[in-house]
Amino acid sequence: MTVCSSILRTLRGRRSVEISCYASHIRN
């Protein structure tokens, strides 16, 4: 989840990235 947090921090306001991160976390 660290990578996800880093991406979210870099791309603030990116709902698509957040959803993609969540989906990836749930799938894994």
C-alpha positions, 0 to 999 in steps of 0.5 A, a space after each residue: 500500500 506504500 506504492 499506492 500512497 506514493 502515487 496518490 500523493 504525487 497525483 492528488 485529485 486523481 479519482 481514477 488512480 485511487 480507484 485503480 489502487 483500491 481495485 488492485 489492493 482488493 484483487 491482490 
